[in-house]
Amino acid sequence: MLKSPECLQQQTSCLQVRWWLRGENIYVAHNIDVGKEIRYVLGNLKQQVMYEVRVFGYSRGGDGLQSSPTLEFVLGEILFIYLCK
């Protein structure tokens, strides 16, 4: 899992979006490092397929807890993922 060198060198945390097809094991999920962005649009998704998404922070100290519960969605629905409040 690639992580931003900027976030690993500083004490500030960054975010990763983890997504996978519903029914697949989370261990085959795709991880996207979004750095300090508070919004992100997932690309290259298929219509009529159920996806699951979780977000977690990380820093030099390691990975944080993943968002819970897991967000489930089907492409075609309007979906905004706000990574921070």
N, C-alpha and C positions, 0 to 999 in steps of 0.2 A: 504494500500500500504506500504510494508516494505521498509525501507530506511536504508542505512548503518549507524551504530552508529558513525563510524569514520568520515563520512562526516557531520553529524549533530553536532558533537562536535567541529569541526574545522571550520574555515572561508572559507576554500577551497571548491569548488563546485565539485559535482559528477554528473554522468549522469544516466538517465533511458531511456530504450527503451520501447515504447508502441506500441503493434501490435494487430491487430484484422482482422477478415474476412471482405472482402469488402461487404458492404451492411448492416453490423451489426452496432449497435449504438456504438460510441466510449466509452460509459460508461461501456461496458462489455469487454473492451480491457484488454489484459495481459500486466502487467508492470514488467520489468526486471531491477533490479538495477545492473548496470555494474561498479559501483564505478568510478575509474579514468581510466578505460580502454578506449582506443581510437578506438578499433575495437571490434566487437562482431558478432558471428555467431548464427543466430536463429536456434533452433533445433525443432524436432517433428512437422514439417510442412507437409502438404499433397500436393501431386502433382496435377496439374491442378486446383488449387484453387487460387483465387485472394486474396492477403493480402494487408493491408495498414499498414504503419509504420510511427511513429513520434518519435523524440528524444527530451528530454529536460533536462536541468541541474537543480540541486537543491542544497541547502546548508542550514545552520542553519537559514538563512533569509527567506526560503520558496522555492517554485518551480519557475523556470524561464519559459520563453515563450517556447512553443513547436515549433519544426522545421516546416517550412512552405515553399512550399506546402507539403502535405502528399505524401509520396513515395508509389507507388503502384507496386506490382510485383507478378509474378506467379512462384512457385517453379519449378526449372529446368533452369531458366535463371541464368546467372552468376551475382551475386549481391554482392557488397562490400559496407558496410555502414561505412563510416568514420565519427566518432562521433565528431571529432575536426579537425580544419584546421591546 
